[in-house]
Amino acid sequence: MSTSTSTPASLVQASPLVPASEEAQREVVDLCAELIRFDTSNPTSDERACADRVVARLAEAGIASELVESAPGRANVVARIPGTDPARGALLVHGHLDVVPADPAEWQVPPFSGEIRDGYLWGRGAIDMKDTVAVMLATARHFARTGTRPAREIVLAFLADEEAGGKYGAHWLVEHRPELFAGVTEAIGEGGGFSYALDETRRLYPIENAQRGMAWMELTATGRAGHGSSPNDENAVTDLAESLTRIGRHTFPVRLIEPVRALLAEAARLQGVDIDFDAEDLDAELAKLGHVADFMQVVLRNSANPTMFTAGYQTNVIPGRATARVDGRFLPGHEQELIDAVDALLLPSVSREWVNHDIAMETTFDGPLVDAMCAAVRAEDPDGHPVPYCNPGGTDAKAFTKLDIRCFGFKGLKLPHDLDYGRLFHGVDERVPLEGLRFGVRVMTRLWQGC
């Protein structure tokens, strides 16, 4: 973190809060619907038309931006909003414009219709993550219309290709256009800041300060080709299948990293439950937390799941080669444990190579930005309890850490208790509550003025 010569926050008289306007809270719904109607499915489409609309919506409010194409159609947009203290490091607020594909036959509504029904806005990207992009736009337009200045400079980044790893988005910009992020010291993006029902009235707000790393690998078995009717003890399909079964059935040990421990400890405190985190049978202890323990299972340990298998070309031919893909994820500090375990489970005829290998990340849960995120949530939801969180997957934040930017996941989204938020990611009938969008604008407006 760089040092600053600005006046200490304790000696500065805080400016009165300018709350989110009714106009901003209305238009965030229209902006989100508008964005959803652009089919930015990755890999079947591109982001250019959607990015052009983002540029236009910013320009309407007098906010200049730069559109950067990393390849034809793969469009990114970056803009800056000056802050009241130019000596402070800038805050990067980033979201991605691409979405995963959707099969219309599986949906109740056309996935790119942006239809409003039953208090929800439906469509692919409604929660991943055109909702947050719309909140970013609505908040920026509100600041421009009212002449409100954020506490520090805000760098807005609307990115391509996150769903395929960011090769044409965040990673490309960090490698080829790092000057776009000059002066940025911290960032917020997806991966946290949504509500999770603790009980009938209270909610946790997991704020991401860690992510598991990515270890996607291709396994290749080599054997002896032959006739399908003949005995063959060097069958590549058999060896690969056995190796995959070993991997898929392997249970990694619990590794309680600090953000996970902190969330579980706060949930236990709120529920009045005593948890012995040093118990030999930690799973049994955590079971006392009920559904919270289920929610956190995915970040208690490393994981490796077989996902693809390719072999052969005819039923009566034993192929000499078979390949498969495995989705491996590792907790911060536990990458080598994953690699060693997978290698130990492979038969000698099976080799491994990387398909996508990216870092795990973790930062401490402290500082003015963390305080501001927590305060913004509590101000808009008195029954909300912000907590640290480890994202089980990965986001564009992995790219920005290469610029020594301290990254968090925070979107500011309040959800109905009966909505299974996690299953909507990349799922059928993706939708976001209209009040959740409005809540996001209120929270983000507070955050930008308080961070």
Disulfide bonds with the S-S distance in Angstrom:
none
